[in-house]
Amino acid sequence: MISQEFIKVLRRINERFQKHKIRWVLVGSLSLALQDVKIKPKDIDILTDKEGALKSNEIFKKHIKKAIVWRQTERYDSFFGKFQINGVVVEIMGDLNVKERNKWIELKPRLEKPQFIRVEDMLIPVSPLEDQLKLYKKSTNNKDKKRVRFIEKALNL
């Protein structure tokens, strides 16, 4: 279900982030798919801190689609940028906050205790399914509601 191109890009991100000592965690659809949730990833979503996000502009400068700067919408605020590496869209969010039911939720604590999973010969930091499930359950977004069912099924809930 996960293409080799995604794995190649994930390897490149992992190597670069290790080299530059960037704290990060994989979130979103690829994180879910790698943790046995039956979902097809469309992009790679990375959660990091402000410093890691801004450093990503330098590390992946040849691949920038939207440079990382502070952005805010009704639902999100973060240092956000978009990259395209070997045809795969990579979204990087630093110091991400998510607004759910008129309350801002800070996701930076996920960097403190990531769970690691083995992907081929790599150890990849991921946001645990339980943490992602809690956040998706608070969402009013239809896409997130579907993900709740898929995660619950993977967790046998």
C-alpha positions in Angstrom: 0.0 0.0 0.0 3.0 2.3 0.5 5.0 3.0 -2.6 8.8 2.7 -2.7 9.0 6.3 -3.7 7.5 7.3 -0.3 10.1 5.1 1.5 13.0 6.6 -0.5 11.8 10.1 0.3 11.3 9.2 4.0 14.9 7.8 4.0 16.2 11.0 2.7 14.3 13.1 5.3 15.5 10.8 8.1 19.2 11.0 7.0 19.1 14.8 6.6 17.3 15.3 9.9 19.7 13.0 11.8 22.7 14.8 10.2 21.3 18.2 11.3 20.1 16.9 14.7 16.5 18.0 14.0 13.8 16.7 16.4 10.9 15.4 14.3 8.0 13.0 14.2 6.0 11.6 11.3 2.3 12.3 11.5 -0.7 12.0 9.2 -1.5 9.4 6.6 2.0 7.9 6.1 2.4 7.6 9.9 -0.9 5.8 10.1 -0.1 3.5 7.1 3.2 2.6 8.6 1.4 1.6 11.8 -0.9 -0.8 10.0 -3.9 1.5 9.5 -5.5 0.7 6.2 -5.1 4.0 4.5 -3.2 5.1 1.4 -0.8 8.0 2.0 -1.0 11.0 -0.3 1.9 13.0 1.2 4.4 13.0 4.0 3.6 15.1 7.1 6.4 16.1 9.4 6.0 17.7 12.8 9.0 19.5 14.2 9.8 22.6 16.2 10.4 26.1 14.9 14.1 25.6 14.5 13.7 22.3 12.7 11.1 23.8 10.4 13.2 26.8 9.4 16.3 24.7 9.0 14.3 22.5 6.5 14.1 25.5 4.2 17.9 25.3 3.9 18.2 21.5 3.9 15.6 21.0 1.1 15.9 24.4 -0.7 15.9 22.8 -4.1 12.5 21.2 -3.4 10.6 24.2 -2.0 7.1 24.7 -3.2 6.1 27.0 -0.3 8.9 28.2 1.9 8.4 27.6 5.6 7.1 30.7 7.3 4.6 31.4 10.1 1.1 30.8 8.8 -2.3 30.8 10.5 -5.7 29.6 9.4 -8.9 29.2 11.3 -7.9 25.7 12.2 -4.0 25.6 12.3 -1.1 27.8 13.1 2.5 26.8 12.7 5.7 27.4 10.8 4.5 25.6 7.7 6.0 24.9 4.3 5.5 22.5 1.4 8.2 20.6 -0.6 8.2 18.2 -3.5 10.9 15.6 -3.3 11.0 13.0 -6.2 7.4 13.6 -6.9 6.3 13.2 -3.3 4.7 16.2 -1.5 6.2 16.8 2.0 4.6 19.2 4.4 6.6 20.3 7.4 5.0 22.0 10.4 7.0 23.6 13.2 5.4 24.4 16.6 2.0 23.3 15.2 -1.2 24.2 17.1 -4.6 22.8 16.0 -7.9 24.5 16.9 -10.6 22.0 17.8 -13.9 23.2 19.1 -12.6 26.7 19.8 -9.6 25.5 21.8 -6.0 25.5 20.6 -4.1 22.3 21.1 -0.3 22.4 21.0 1.2 19.4 19.3 4.9 20.2 20.2 4.8 17.7 23.1 4.7 14.8 20.6 8.4 15.6 19.9 9.2 14.8 23.5 8.3 11.1 23.5 8.0 9.8 20.0 7.4 6.1 19.4 9.9 4.6 17.0 9.0 2.0 14.3 11.2 0.1 12.0 10.8 0.9 8.3 13.3 -1.3 6.4 16.6 -0.6 8.1 15.5 2.8 9.6 14.0 3.7 12.9 11.4 6.4 12.2 9.8 8.5 15.0 6.0 8.5 14.7 3.2 9.9 16.6 1.5 7.0 18.4 -1.9 5.9 17.0 -3.6 6.6 20.3 -2.4 10.3 20.2 -3.5 10.7 16.6 -6.8 9.0 17.4 -7.5 11.5 20.3 -6.8 14.5 18.0 -8.9 13.1 15.1 -11.8 12.4 17.5 -11.9 16.1 18.4 -12.0 17.2 14.8 -15.2 18.3 13.0 -13.5 17.5 9.6 -15.1 14.7 7.6 -11.8 13.3 6.5 -10.6 13.1 10.1 -13.8 11.3 11.1 -13.1 8.6 8.5 -9.6 8.2 9.9 -11.0 7.6 13.4 -12.8 4.5 12.1 -9.6 3.2 10.4 -7.4 3.8 13.4 -10.0 2.2 15.8 -10.0 -0.8 13.5 -6.2 -1.0 13.5 -6.2 -0.8 17.4 -9.0 -3.4 17.6 -11.3 -0.9 19.5 
